[in-house]
């Protein structure tokens, strides 16, 4: 598992551009190294917001996704709005 900060570092290191998967609505990046294609699904503020929207839509009891300390600061703005 990568923290949200380490994902940002990897994206910059690889020179990859995040894209959206039309089916899942999830951001991801791809890069090729030594003839191998790597795909990294990104947990970020956008994916978290989509999950929280589903939680509200289906009246789910809650949501869990990561270990404390793996998040970026912008996540707390989104979570502070959850009732």
Backbone as CSV, one residue per row, in Angstrom:
resi,resn,N_x,N_y,N_z,CA_x,CA_y,CA_z,C_x,C_y,C_z
1,UNK,0.843,-1.182,0.000,0.000,0.000,0.000,0.884,1.239,0.000
2,UNK,0.501,2.219,-0.772,1.207,3.486,-0.846,0.391,4.558,-0.132
3,UNK,1.067,5.468,0.537,0.362,6.618,1.094,-0.005,7.556,-0.055
4,UNK,-0.911,8.468,0.215,-1.305,9.429,-0.815,-0.120,10.305,-1.222
5,UNK,0.749,10.613,-0.271,1.941,11.408,-0.595,2.908,10.622,-1.467
6,UNK,3.117,9.338,-1.140,4.061,8.556,-1.940,3.528,8.326,-3.355
7,UNK,2.208,8.249,-3.513,1.627,8.134,-4.850,1.938,9.389,-5.655
8,UNK,1.795,10.549,-5.038,2.129,11.804,-5.730,3.588,11.801,-6.164
9,UNK,4.478,11.323,-5.296,5.900,11.251,-5.628,6.147,10.298,-6.796
10,UNK,5.487,9.137,-6.777,5.651,8.179,-7.866,5.152,8.741,-9.185
11,UNK,4.020,9.405,-9.162,3.467,9.997,-10.382,4.462,10.994,-10.963
12,UNK,5.030,11.834,-10.108,6.022,12.805,-10.573,7.278,12.111,-11.094
13,UNK,7.743,11.096,-10.386,8.942,10.355,-10.782,8.748,9.697,-12.148
14,UNK,7.597,9.077,-12.355,7.313,8.392,-13.599,6.958,9.343,-14.736
15,UNK,6.595,10.584,-14.393,6.125,11.517,-15.414,4.771,11.099,-15.966
16,UNK,4.000,10.402,-15.150,2.697,9.886,-15.579,1.620,10.951,-15.395
17,UNK,0.574,10.823,-16.171,-0.564,11.735,-16.085,-1.780,10.944,-15.612
18,UNK,-2.357,11.308,-14.456,-3.547,10.592,-13.973,-4.698,10.683,-14.972
19,UNK,-5.417,9.573,-15.085,-6.598,9.495,-15.945,-7.745,8.936,-15.124
20,UNK,-8.936,9.091,-15.664,-10.124,8.559,-14.986,-10.600,7.328,-15.728
21,UNK,-10.871,6.265,-14.982,-11.484,5.078,-15.547,-12.977,5.355,-15.646
22,UNK,-13.516,5.294,-16.861,-14.920,5.656,-17.081,-15.897,4.751,-16.331
23,UNK,-15.562,3.498,-16.171,-16.477,2.553,-15.520,-16.535,2.776,-14.016
24,UNK,-15.365,2.846,-13.370,-15.331,2.961,-11.905,-15.320,4.405,-11.417
25,UNK,-14.915,5.330,-12.288,-14.770,6.715,-11.866,-13.509,6.940,-11.049
26,UNK,-12.644,5.947,-11.002,-11.419,5.993,-10.203,-10.259,6.547,-11.031
27,UNK,-9.420,7.376,-10.398,-8.208,7.866,-11.047,-7.136,6.782,-11.026
28,UNK,-6.323,6.752,-12.071,-5.218,5.806,-12.137,-4.117,6.393,-13.021
29,UNK,-2.933,5.819,-12.919,-1.835,6.161,-13.821,-1.249,4.869,-14.363
30,UNK,-0.673,4.975,-15.541,0.034,3.852,-16.151,1.425,4.324,-16.539
31,UNK,2.375,3.408,-16.434,3.692,3.700,-16.964,4.337,2.394,-17.397
32,UNK,5.264,2.495,-18.328,5.937,1.320,-18.848,7.404,1.354,-18.440
33,UNK,7.899,0.201,-18.006,9.293,0.076,-17.609,9.790,-1.302,-18.031
34,UNK,10.873,-1.317,-18.780,11.495,-2.565,-19.229,10.486,-3.492,-19.910
35,UNK,9.608,-2.901,-20.711,8.636,-3.683,-21.464,7.419,-4.121,-20.665
36,UNK,7.330,-3.733,-19.407,6.183,-4.076,-18.573,5.307,-2.857,-18.341
37,UNK,4.005,-3.053,-18.411,3.056,-1.974,-18.156,2.588,-2.060,-16.714
38,UNK,2.696,-0.961,-15.990,2.264,-0.884,-14.598,1.076,0.063,-14.510
39,UNK,0.112,-0.303,-13.706,-1.090,0.514,-13.519,-1.292,0.689,-12.021
40,UNK,-1.421,1.925,-11.594,-1.591,2.246,-10.176,-2.914,2.986,-9.999
41,UNK,-3.808,2.378,-9.222,-5.084,3.012,-8.919,-4.853,3.999,-7.783
42,UNK,-5.411,5.181,-7.917,-5.110,6.276,-7.003,-6.270,6.522,-6.040
43,UNK,-5.961,6.452,-4.772,-6.915,6.885,-3.738,-6.578,8.335,-3.460
44,UNK,-7.539,9.222,-3.682,-7.313,10.653,-3.485,-8.624,11.311,-3.069
45,UNK,-8.625,12.625,-3.009,-9.831,13.328,-2.561,-11.019,13.058,-3.481
46,UNK,-10.768,12.893,-4.768,-11.865,12.630,-5.707,-12.472,11.247,-5.481
47,UNK,-11.626,10.234,-5.320,-12.155,8.888,-5.111,-12.842,8.782,-3.752
48,UNK,-12.293,9.457,-2.755,-12.927,9.455,-1.434,-14.305,10.099,-1.507
49,UNK,-14.413,11.213,-2.212,-15.705,11.894,-2.330,-16.726,10.996,-3.006
50,UNK,-16.310,10.262,-4.037,-17.237,9.350,-4.720,-17.722,8.260,-3.783
51,UNK,-16.842,7.735,-2.948,-17.239,6.699,-1.995,-18.198,7.259,-0.935
52,UNK,-17.930,8.467,-0.486,-18.821,9.091,0.494,-20.190,9.373,-0.116
53,UNK,-20.218,9.742,-1.386,-21.500,9.949,-2.069,-22.294,8.644,-2.131
54,UNK,-21.600,7.525,-2.399,-22.276,6.223,-2.405,-22.772,5.851,-1.015
55,UNK,-21.996,6.187,-0.007,-22.384,5.916,1.371,-23.702,6.619,1.689
56,UNK,-23.810,7.879,1.283,-25.050,8.632,1.516,-26.199,8.087,0.679
57,UNK,-25.916,7.814,-0.593,-26.959,7.349,-1.512,-27.611,6.059,-1.013
58,UNK,-26.815,5.138,-0.513,-27.332,3.846,-0.075,-27.496,3.752,1.437
59,UNK,-27.381,4.880,2.113,-27.573,4.959,3.560,-26.718,3.918,4.298
60,UNK,-25.433,3.862,3.910,-24.503,2.930,4.537,-24.025,3.497,5.864
61,UNK,-23.633,2.629,6.756,-23.255,3.039,8.108,-21.914,3.755,8.167
62,UNK,-21.047,3.528,7.203,-19.740,4.177,7.267,-18.848,3.799,6.113
63,UNK,-17.603,4.213,6.236,-16.631,4.021,5.180,-15.243,3.922,5.816
64,UNK,-14.423,3.030,5.331,-13.039,2.906,5.799,-12.156,2.641,4.595
65,UNK,-10.960,3.242,4.592,-10.139,3.079,3.392,-8.646,2.981,3.623
66,UNK,-8.118,3.577,4.656,-6.665,3.625,4.778,-6.234,3.674,6.225
67,UNK,-4.964,3.600,6.411,-4.368,3.727,7.728,-4.110,5.204,8.012
68,UNK,-4.376,5.640,9.221,-4.128,7.023,9.606,-2.668,7.371,9.337
69,UNK,-2.458,8.492,8.675,-1.117,8.918,8.314,-0.814,8.717,6.837
70,UNK,-1.667,7.965,6.131,-1.474,7.743,4.692,-2.166,8.820,3.851
71,UNK,-2.954,9.656,4.495,-3.784,10.621,3.769,-3.050,11.939,3.536
72,UNK,-3.546,12.686,2.557,-3.090,14.057,2.330,-4.015,14.992,3.098
73,UNK,-3.582,16.209,3.312,-4.350,17.158,4.125,-5.730,17.465,3.556
74,UNK,-5.880,17.444,2.221,-7.169,17.797,1.616,-8.273,16.781,1.927
75,UNK,-7.911,15.596,2.375,-8.897,14.583,2.733,-9.739,15.032,3.924
76,UNK,-9.108,15.710,4.869,-9.822,16.113,6.090,-10.903,17.145,5.810
77,UNK,-10.730,17.963,4.776,-11.790,18.905,4.393,-13.042,18.153,3.956
78,UNK,-12.858,17.101,3.210,-13.995,16.295,2.744,-14.639,15.546,3.897
79,UNK,-13.812,14.925,4.743,-14.354,14.151,5.861,-15.050,15.004,6.899
80,UNK,-14.649,16.258,7.030,-15.284,17.135,8.025,-16.734,17.452,7.666
81,UNK,-17.137,17.205,6.418,-18.489,17.491,5.973,-19.438,16.292,6.133
82,UNK,-18.887,15.141,6.526,-19.710,13.929,6.694,-20.481,14.053,7.995
83,UNK,-21.762,13.784,7.912,-22.616,13.863,9.094,-22.818,12.502,9.709
